[in-house]
Amino acid sequence: MKALVLQEVIEQKIYLIRGQKVMLDRDLALLYDVSTKRLNEQVKRNIKRFPEDFMLHLTWEEMKSLRSHFATLKKGAHTKYRIYAFTEQGVAMLSSVLNSERAILVNIQIMRTFIKLRRLLATHKDLLMKIEGMEKKYDKQFRIVFQAIRELMSVPKGSRKKIGFIAH
C-alpha cells in the first residue's frame, strides 16, 4: 500500500504539550482531509470517547505561545475557538468517529509513527543502560571508550533543530 501521508510529515506534526506527545486538531483535519470544524463536531458528538487523557483543550496562553512559535496567524487575526490536542489514544479513538476510508488509512499510518517514535526512545534508553552496566563490569582502562560512546549517543546542543512545541 502506497503511503497516503509520508511518515516524516506525521512526525513533524507531533508536539510535546504538557509533557505528552500530541497532535493538533487542525493538523489531523488536514491529514484526514476534513475541515477542523467537522472533526471537532464529531468529537463533541462523541465526547464520552475522549476523556482527559485522550484529548487536551489548550488554554488561551498555550495557543498564544503556539501562534507566536509558528507565526500561523496574520497580525490582527484571532481564533475564536481553543485548539484540541489529541494524545496517541485520542488519535486512535478518532478513527471510530470519522468513518471515511481515508481517515482509517491515515490513522493507521499515524499509529505506526507513534510506535516508531516509542521504539526509538526505548532503543536509546536500553543502549544507555547496557553501556552503564558494562562500565561497572569492566575496569578503568575502558573508561575512555565508554566516554566516547556516550558522546556519540548524545546530540550536541544547537546541532539539530528542535521539533515540536513545549508549552510552559
N, C-alpha and C positions, 0 to 999 in steps of 0.2 A: 504494500500500500504506500503510495506516494504521500509524504507528509503534507498536510494542509498548511501547517504553520511550522516554520523552522524552529528547532529546539532553542537556538540562540535567541530568537525573538521572544520566546516564552521566558527564558532565563532573565532577560532584561526587564521583564515586567513583574518580576517577583521582588518585593521590597521587604525590608525589615522595619516593622512598625510595632511599637510596644513589645519588643523582644520576640515577635512572631513573624514568620515568613508569610506574607500575604500577597494577594493580587487585588487590584482596584477594580471596582465595578465598571468603570469606563473602558479599561483595558480588556477585561473579559468580554464586554459587549462587542468591542471591535473584533476580537478573536472569534466570537460566536456568530458574528455578522448579524447582530440585532442592535436595536437602539438601547442606550443606557436606561432610558425610561421604561422600555419593555422588560428588560432584565430586572430592574428594581420592582416593577409591578408584580412580576411573577414571584419574587422573593417575598414581598408584602402579602400576597395571597396565600403563601405557604410559610408564613413566619415561624410556625412551630417546628419546621425543619431546620431552622437556623438559630440555635442557641448561641449564647455569648462566645463560646469557644470556637464557633464556626464562622462568625461574622463580627467585625468591629464597625462601629459607626464613628467615623473620625470626628474629632472635635473641630471647632472653627479654628482654633490655634494650630492644630495639626494640618488642616487644609491650607492655612495661610503659609505655613512652613513648606508644605508640598508645592504650592504655587510658586513661591519665591525660589525654591530649589530647581524647578523645571521651567520656570517662566512660561507657564502654559496660557495664562490669560493676558490679554492686551491691557494696557493701562486704562483704568476706569471700568473694566469688565468685572462683573461679580457673578458668583454662582449662587443660585437660590437654595440648593439642597446640599446637605452634607454627604460626603462620599462614603460608600460602604467598602470595606476591605475584607476579603474572604480568605480564611485560612485554608490549608490543604483540604481539610474535611468539608469546609464550606463550598469549595470549588467542586468537590466530588458530589455534594448534595445538589448543586446547580443542575447537574445532568438529569436529575429526576424532575425538575420543574421546567426545564427548557427541553422540549421534546423533538427538536429538529435533528435531522441526521448529522448536520454539521456540528451542532453543539455536542453531540455524543462523541464524534470523532476527535474534535478539538479537545474535549475533556480528557479523553484517553491520552493524548499527547501531553497535556498539562500534568496529569498524574505521573507519567513516565519521567517528566522533567523533575518533578519534586523528588521522586525516588532516586534519580541520578544524583541530584544535589545531596541528598541524605547519605548515599553510598560514598560520595567523595569525602564528605566530612568524617564519616566513620573510618574510612581507609586512612585518612590523615591522623586521626586520633590513635588508631591501632598501631600504626607505624611508630608514632612517638612513644607509645607505651613499650613497644618491643625494644626500641633503642635505649630507653631508660633502664629496662631490665638487663640489657646487655652491659650497660655501663657499670651497673652494680656487680655484675658477674666477673668482668674482666678487670685486670689491674690498670694502673695509672698510665702505662705506656700507650694505651689506646685512647686516652682522653682527647688527644688532638683529632683523631679520626672521628670520634663522636661529635666533637665541636663542629667539624667541617660538615658532617651530615646534617646537624641541626641548622647550620647556616643555610645549607642548600634547601632545606624544607621550609624555612621561613621566607616570607615575602618582604623584601626591603621596603621600608616606608617610602611612599612617593613614587615607587616604580610602577605601580599598577593603578589604574583608575578605579575608584570605588564604585560598586554597582549598588543601586538601591537608595533607600532613604531611611534615615533614623529620626523618629520624632522624639523630642525631649519633653 
